[in-house]
Amino acid sequence: MKNSIKSVFKSVFFTSVLFLCLTTCKNNKELKTEQASHETDMVKEPFFKLSLAQWSLHRAILNTKTHNPMDFAKKAKELGFEGLEYVSQLYDPQIESMGMQVLLDSLKAKSERHDIRNVLIMVDGEGDLADPDESKRTETIENHKKWVDAAQFLGCHSIRVNLFGTNDPVLWEKVAEDGLSRLSDYAATKNINVIVENHGWLSSNAALLMKVINKVNKPNCGTLPDFGNFCVKRKDEARWGECVEEYPDIYRGIQEMMPAAKGVSAKSYDFDANGNETKIDFKRMIQIVKDAGFKDYIGVEYEGDRLSEEEGIKATRDLLLKLAKEVN
C-alpha cells in the first residue's frame, strides 16, 4: 500500500514538473516572440520626424480661401504631423489687422493646444540678403530681425532665408557671405539658426552655396536642402517662372548641402499609381538624408496641381513613411 502511494506521489510530482517546464518554455517562447515583434516595430520607426510646410496649403489660403492660416496647427495635427513650418508672407493680412505680437500669441497658443512643435519660419518679402547695395542689404538684415524674434518666441529652431540679389557669382559670394554673417550674429543672441534653402538663382547652385556657408563659418548658419528647387537660371533672368538652366545633378546637390542641414524639405509634384513621386527619386533622396546622419524634421512641401493640396500632402507623407522602412 505504501509503495502504491509512493508511486502515485511520484507520478503526480513528475507530471507537475513536466507541466511546469512545458508552461515555462511556452511562456518564454511567447515572451521572446513578443520581444522580437517589439524590436521589429522599433526598427520600423522613421529615423526622422515629420513637419508640414505651410506653403503646401498656399492655394487654399490665398486663392480659394478655404483654409485659414490661423488654423494651421489644427490642420497639420489632423493630417498626422509633429511639426509646423510657417511661411511669413501668408500672414501679411493678420499682421496688418492684429499686429505681430497678437498674431504670435495666438499661433503659440494654438500650437500648444494641439500639442505640435513650431519648427521654423520661412521668411519671404523682406528684401535681398545678397543685394550688392550695402545700404539695402543692411535694411534687409534689419527687416529679418523681427522674424528671428518671432521664431524665438514661438520656440522654433530656425528661420529660412533667401539669397537673391545678384547673379554675378563672384559678387554674390562676397555679398551673400556678408548678409548671412551679420544676420546670423544677431540670430545667435536669440539662439536661432539662419538657414538657406536652394531657392532659385545662385542659391540653387549647391556647391557655390556651400562655399558661402563654409565662409560664414558660424554654428547657427546652415542649410535647408529642398529636393526640388534646383533652377539656377530662369527665362529673361526672372526670379520665378520658366526654368532654362538647372543644377546638373540634384542628388549630388542634396548630398553637398546635407553637412550643414538643420532641416530638410521634401518637395513633391506628382505621384504614380504606386504612390511614387514622378519627378524625383524619393528613395534615393531619403537614403542620402539618412546617410548624412540626419534625424530631425523633414518638411512635407507639395507643389503639384493634379492632386488637391491635401491629397498631395498625404501622398508625400505616406511615401516618406514607407521609404523610411526601406532605406538601409
Buried (B, 14 or more C-beta within 10 A) or exposed (E): EEEEEEEEEEEEEEEEEEEEEEEEEEEEEEEEEEEEEEEEEEEEEBBBBBBBBBBBBBBBBEEEEEBEBBBBBBBBBEBEBBBBBBBBBBBEEBBEEBEBEEBBEEBBEBBEEBEBBBBBBBBBEBBBBBBBEEEBBBBBBBBBBBBBBBBBBBEBBBBBBBBBBBEEEEBBBBBBBBBBBBBBBBBBEBEBBBBBBBBBBBBBBBEBBBBBBEBBEBEBBBBBBBBBBBBBBBEEEEEEEEBEEBBEEBBEBBBBBBBBBBBBBBBBBBBEEEEBBEBBBBBBBBBBBBEBEBEBBBBBBBBBEEBEBBEBBBBBBEBBBBBBEEBE
